[in-house]
Amino acid sequence: MSLKIRVGQSSQTGLRARNEDYCGVVTPPGEPLTSKGALLAVADGVSGNAGGREAAEMTVRSVLSDYYATPDTWEVHTALDKVLTAANRWLLAQAAANRDLAGMATTLSLLVLRGQRYYMAHIGDTRIYRLRNGELAQLTTDHVWDRPDMRHVLKRAVGLDQHLAVDYAEGAMQAGDVYALLTDGVWEPLGQKAIHHALGLYDNPQMVSDHLLRSALSAGSQDNVTALVVRVDALGADSLSDLLSAASQLAVPPKFKAGEHIDAFEVQELLHESRVSLLYRVRHQQSGQVCVLKTLHPALAEDHDSMQALLNEEWLARRVVSRYVPQVLPLSMEQRTALYYVMSWHVGATLQRRLDQGHHYSSSQTAGLGIQLMRGLGALHRLNILHRDIKPANLHLDESNHLRILDLGVALNTGMAHIPAMHNPGTPSFMAPELFEEPTASVATDLYAAGVTLYHLLTRRYPYGEIEPFQHPRFGEPVPPTRYRPDIPHWLENILLKAVAREPAARFETAEELLLALEQGELKPILPPQRTPLIARARLIKWQWIALLSTVVNVLLIYLLLVS
């Protein structure tokens, strides 16, 4: 089910010499409408300032185009905030570079309709109204001074200040909702009662917007007049939440044998079996393309959480377009009779399998793998995706020595708070120390796991020793990898020790920072990490310090008594 809306828009110069209003609408077809939604915008260039029309038009145009270029894994408000900040900087730069455009600024009201919710971004004195079940509601607040003689003086606008303060809001939509985005040239002369009457007067949004402009001009509007009206005829899928709901009708398939078929695929071989999932090499019967099919173990056929995790994994993987992650084939739910998804197949083996087969990695090979790993992790982190289980078993190296990050089954999209996150899903020996105290994953925990992975490739050991499941370890100082491999260069050792530092603040901040350190290598080596003093490592609490100080004082007093 897709979102169905009808839109009407009108804009006239009115009694002004120039129309400084601008409005725009994007209603993309297919998948973008589901993942990003429809975007509507109205802007009113600040009157009296040079470049008002240019500010309004360029802001709307840039937002309408840049919003759809943001990653699908970003929440709507996150994406809008990024593009609005960029638009504000652009206006300020134009005003600074061109004296004729000094002071260019604009108000802006944005409305995104996606799935079953609406999202707003607002700055200035344009307004957004909603008519629902015969009741009119003003959804925005004017950013003007409260004094009667300053009601037209803006406190906020795009291009007015280096710091852009935007009002964000969201809510649930209903079929039959009517939303109106109006400039002050329309809402001010009409008032609430006339706007309420106009929005319910016609079923056609275009007729409503035309009527609003005629009424505003008849009521004596002295400004440009612009109205953008949208009617919601049917709600759409609620992004990932509705995908999970729709896919819940699919059953977990039985275990397949070579030669059996499922939908358009022929099973060639069982690649991997765990207590949670099954991986098969399959061939598309029409195209002949060899792929990997992932599904749940039949024992989990009634496990709703595992089914949801598999769908979440597919949803995230489909949105990662990177050579460092296997690509998911675009199969709709209607093309499947069972619960599974299909991704690209690459000949090769995981790094763990190569270790098990006796392969030993040199320092240069490990650094090269680390560079590829950081590029892949950086691609995930830029999409707000935390992998949470980086280890050699989840890193695949093909015949061309090209690395790919596998298994987003426990990955977390930090922008999707409504999807439940599994606590401590990683492998204990690769988990950062803070995860044993507070199970909140971060970029720092992913980078820590990557550092342990590189350390393990070189030494086949772990910087703090092997950690068993359900063990609550105590972390001291990491063992330098040169203790096991004296041939490791010091520049690489320093990088690994920094990556696996016990305290998050002592590690690399981003994948790009660690990538740069690996690329520069011995040409620009980083300093070795400072060792934590013994007293700090002891982490003595207050009463222990008091007891220690008291003991020292008592010993000193006894010594003085004996001497005297």
N, C-alpha and C positions, 0 to 999 in steps of 0.2 A: 504494500500500500504506500503510495507516494502522496506528498503534500500537494493540495490543489488550491490555488489562490487566483483571484482576479485583481488586476491593478488598473487604476486610472490616475493620470497626472496632468496637471495644467499649471502654466506659469505665464504671467503677463507683466508688462512694464508698469501699467497703471499710470499714475500722474507723474511719475519720475521720468527723467530724461534717459535713464539707462537701467536695464534690469540687472540688478546685482544678486538676484536669487539664482540658485541652481539646484536641480534635483536629478536623481538617477535611480534606476532599478536594475538589478540583475536577478533573473530567475533561471538558473542553469538547468539543463535537462539531466535525467538519469542519476548516476551515482553522486555527482557534486551537489545536487539538490538534497540528497539524503545526508551526506557527510558535512556539508558546509551551510546549506540552507539558502533561502532567498534573501537578498540584501537590498534595503531601501534607504535612501539618504536624501535629506533636504538641508541646504545650507543657505545662509543669508550673509553676503559680504557686508562688512561693517561700513555703514554709510559715512561719508565725509572723509574716509581714508582712501588714498590712492590704491588702486589694485584690488578693490573690494570684490568685483566680479571675478577677477583672476583668482583671488584667494578661494572663493566659493567653488568655482568650477574645478580648479586643480585639486582641491582637497577631496571633493566628491569623486572625481575621476581616479585619483590615486588610491582611495580607499576601496572603490568598487573593483579595481583590478588587483591590488596587492592582497586584499583579504583572501582571494581564491588561490593565491600563490603560497599561502601559509600551510604548514603541515596539517593533515587531517587529525592528527593526535592532539593538537592544541585545542583547548577549550575556546569557545567563541570569544569570551571577554579577553582572554590572553592574546588571541590573534588580532582583535580590534585594537587593543592597547598598543601592540607593536606597530601596526600600520598608522595609527593616529599619531604616535610619537614621531614616526618618520615624517609624516605630513607636516607636523608642527615645526620640525627642524628645517624642512625644505622651505616653508614660508619665511621663517626667520632668516635663512641664508639668502633668499631672493631679496628680501627687504634690505639686508645689509649690503648686498652687492649692487643694488640698483636704487639710486636716490629717488627716482620717480615712483617706486613701489614702497617707499618707507611707510610703515604703519599698516601694511596690508594684513587683514585678519578676517575671520569669518566665524559665524555660529555654525553649529552642526548638530543634527539629530539623526541617529542611525537606528534602524530596526532590522533585526535578523529573525526570520521565521524558519525554524528548523524542526522537523519532526512534530512534536507535540508541545514545543515551548517557544516562547519569544525571548529575544535578548535585545537590550537597548544600550546605546552609548549616547550621551548627551552633554553638550556644552553650549551655553549661550541662552538665547530667548526664543528660538524656534521651539515648537511644542509637539508632543505626541499624545493623541487622544485614543481612547478605546471605547467602542460602543458594544456592550455585551448584555443580552437579554433586556434591551430597552434602557439600560443604565449607562450614562456617559461618565468616564473617569479620565482625568488628566494624569498621565503617567510620568511627566517630567516636571522639574522645578526650574523656574527662570533664574538665571545667574545675573541679576541686576541689583542695583542698590535699592534699599527699601524706601528712601525718601521720595515723596511724590514728584518732586522736580527733577529726580534723577532716575526715574523708572526706565528710561531708554539708555542709560549708561551701563555698559556691560562690565561685570566683574571678571568674567572669563570668556575666552574665545580662542580658537585655533590661530596661532601666529601672534598672540598678544604677549606671551611670556615664555621664557625658557622652560619653566615647569608647567606642564599641561595637566590640569586637574579635570578629570572626566567623571561624570556620574554614570555608573553601570548598574543595571538592574535586569532581572529576568523573571519569568513567570510562566504558568501553564496557559496554553491556548485552548479555545473551544471552537468547534465548527460553528460558523455563523458570526464569529467576531469580525468587527470592522475597525481597522486602525487608520488614523489620519495623521499625517505629518504636515504641519502648517507653519508658515512663516508669520511673523508678527503683523504683517500687512493684512493677513486674513483673520487670525484669531482675535486681534485687539478690537477692530470695529464690530465684529459679529457678537462676541460674547458666548458664554456657555450654552444659553438657551437656543440660539440660532444654529450653533454647530451641532447640537443634539438633534434638532429638527432636520438639518440637512443630511446627516449621516443615516438617518432612518427613512429618508424620503424616497430614495431609489434603490433598486437592487443592483444596478450597474455602477461600479466604482467610477467609471469615466464620467457618467452623468452627475455623480455626486461631486467630484472635483470641479467640474465646470460650474455647477450650481454654487459651490462655495465661493468661487472667484467672482461670479456675477453679483452675488449677495454682498461680498466685501466691498466691491467697487460702488455698489448702490448705497451702501451704508456710509460712504465717504472716506474710504481708505486713501491715505496720502502716500502709501508706500508701494513697492512691488508686491505682487500677490502670487503665492505659490502654494499649491495643495497636492499632496500625494496620498491617495486613498487605496487601501487594499482590503479585500474581503476574503476570509478563510472559508472555503467551501468544504474541504475535507482535510483532516489531520493526516500526517504522514508517520513513517516509522520513527521511533524515538532513538535514532542512532544505534549504538551498541546494545542498549537495553532491549530495544525491540528485536534486534537481530537475535539476541539470546533467547527471547521469548518465542520467535518464529522457529528457530532451530531446535527448540526443545521437543518439537513434534517428531524429529528424526531419531531413530533408534540406533544404538551402538551395534555395528555389524558383527557377525560371528567371525571366528578366526579363519582366514583364508588359506588355501593351498595353492601352489603354483598351477597355473592354467585356469583357475576360476576367474569369473568376471564380476565386476561391480560397476553398474552404470556403463560409462563409455571406456572403462579401463580393464585391461587384462593383467592379472597378478602374475609377476615373473618370479619373485623371490621374497622371502621374509628376511629383512635386513637386520632388524633389532627387536627384541622383546623385553619389556620391563614389566614391573607389577602395575604400571599405570598405562603405558601406551604400546602400540605396535607400529612398526615402520615397514612398509613394503615397497619394493621396486615394481612399478607398474608401467604399462605401455598403453598410450591412447590408441584405440583401435582404428580411428580414422586417420589421424596425422602421423602415427607411428612414434610420437615423441615419448621418450622415456622419462618418467617422473618418480617422485617419492610420495607415497600416500601415507598419511598419518591418521590414526584413529585410536580410540581407547581400547584397553583390554576388555574382553567380554565380561570379566568379573565385575567391572564397574558400570554395567549397563543401567543400574538404578542409582548411581552416584551423581546427583545433580551438580554438586560442586565441581567434580572432575569434568563433566560435560561442559559446564560454563567456562572452565579454565581452557579447554581445548578451543572453544569458539573465541575466547578472548585472545588466545595465541594467534589464531588465524587473522583476527581483526587487526591486531598490531602488525603482524608480519606483512599484510597486504599494503600497509601504509609506509613501509620502509623500502624505499627505492635506492638500493645501494649494492654495489658489487661485492660487498663484504657480508651480505646476508642472502640466503637462498630466496628466490622470488616465488611468491604464491600465485598459482594459476587462478584467473578470475572465473570461478564457478559460482553461479547463483544457487540459492537453496532449492529452486525448482528443478535444477539439473541433478540433484542428489536424492537418492532413496535411503541413505543412511548417513550417520554422523561421521564425517571425515573431512580432511582438506588435502590438497595436492600442491606440492612445490617442486621446484626445479631439481634435477638429478645431476650430480657431479661425481665423476670417478675419482676415487682417492680414499683417504682414511682419516679418522680423527687423530689428534696428536697423542691421546692416551693410548690408542691402539698401536701407534708407531713406537711409543715407549715400551709397551708390553712386548712388542716384537724385537726389542733390543736396540732400537735406534738411539744413538747418542747425539745430542745437539751441541754444536760448537757455539762459541760466544757470538760470532758474526751471524750464524743462522738464527740464534735466539733473538738477537737485536732486530734482525729483519722481520721475524715473526711478530715481535713486539710492535714494530712500526705499523704493520698491517692491522694488528689487533686494536691499536689506538685509533686508527682511522675508522675502523668499524664501530668501536665504542663511541667515538665522537659523533658518528652519524646517528646512533641510537639516542644519545644524550641530547642532541639538538632537537629531537622530536619528543623530548620529555619522557623517554623510555629508559627505565633502569632494568638491566638484564637479570641481576640478582643471582646468577649461577654460572659465572665465568670460571672455567676450569678446562684442562686439556681434553676431557671427554666431550666438551661442547664446542670444540674448535676443529674445523675440518680443513685439511690441506689436500688440494687436488693435484693432478699429475703435473700441472704447470706451476706448482708451489704457490698457488693462490689460496689465501686463508679466508674462510667464511665462519661467521658466528652462528652456531646452531641453537635450537631449542629456546623459544621465547615462552615456554609453557608457564614459567613462574615470573615472567617479566611484569613490570608494573609501570603503567602510564600515570605519571604523577598528576596529570590534569583530569583524570577520570576518577573522581573520588567515590562515585557511586558503585564502582566495581570492587568487591571485597578483595583484599590483598592477603595472601597466605603469609603467616608469620614465619620468619627464619626459614625460607625455603631452600637456602643454599647448602653446599657441602661443607661440613664443619671446618675442615682443615683450610678451606679457602675463604672462610667468613671473617670479616673484620672484627676486632675485639669488642667494639661498641655494640655489635649486633647481639652479643650474649647478655648485654645489660638492657638495651632498649632496641627492640626489633624494628627499627625504622631505617630502611635502605636509603642510600643517597649515592650521588656521584662518587663520593669518597670511598664507599664500600665496594663499588664496582671496580674502581682503580686499584684498591687493595687486592681484590681477587685476581686482577690481571697481573699485579706484581708477584703474587704467590705463584701464579701459573708459570711465569717466566723463570722464577727461582727454581720451581720444580722441574722444568724442562732441562735446566743446566745441572742440577744436583740430585734429582730424584728424591729430594727431601723437602721439608717445610721449614720456614724461618723460625717458627715457634714450636716445632715438633708436630707430630701427627695428632689430630684431635678426633676422638671417637664421638659418635652420636650420643646425645644426652649428657655429655661431659661438660662441666663448667670450668673451662681452663683459666689459668692465671698466666698473664703475659708479662714477661720480663723484657730483656733486650733480644732482638732478632740475631740469630747466628749468622755471621758474615758468610756469604756463599763461597769465599775463597778457602774456608776451612775444609770444604769438600772438594773444591776444584781450584787449586792454586793458579791455574792458567787463566782464570777469569780476569780481564783487565779491571783496574781500579775504577775507571770511569763507569763501567757497566755495574760493578758492585755498588757504587754510590747511588746509582739510579734505582737499583732493586731495593736497597735498604731504605731509601726515601719512600718508595712506593708502598712498602710494607710496614712503615712506621706505626707504632702502637697508637699514637695520638693522631686523629684526623687532620689537625691543623699542621702537622709536620709533613704530610704527604703532598703530592701534586694536587693542584686544585682542579684541573680539567684534563681531559684526555689529550687535548691539544698541547698542553704544557709538557706532559710526559712524552708525547710524540716528538716535540722539538728537542727534548733532551736526548732521545734515542737517535734522532737524525744528526744532531751535531756531534754526538759521541765524544771521542777524545779531542776533537778540535776545540770544544768549549765544555770541558768537564764540569759537572756540578760539585760542590763541596761535600765532603762526607757528613752525614748527619751527626749532630752532637749527641753524645751519650747522656742519658738522664742521670743526674746525681743520685747516689744511693739513698739519701734521705727522701728525695722526691719519689723514687721508685717504691719506697716503703709505704708511701701514702698514709702517714700517721695521722690519725684523727686528733681532735683537740685534747681530749683527756689523756691520750698517750703522750702528747707533747708536754703536758703539765706534769705527768708522772716522771718523764725523762728529766725535765728540768729540776724537779724536786729531788730526784736521786743525785743529780750532779751537785746541787747545793748542799745536800746532807753529807756527801762524801767530802766536800770541801771543808765543811764545818768540823767534821771528825778529824780531818787532817790538821786543821789549825789548833784544835784542842790538844792533840797529841804533841804537836811541835811546842806549844806553849807550856 
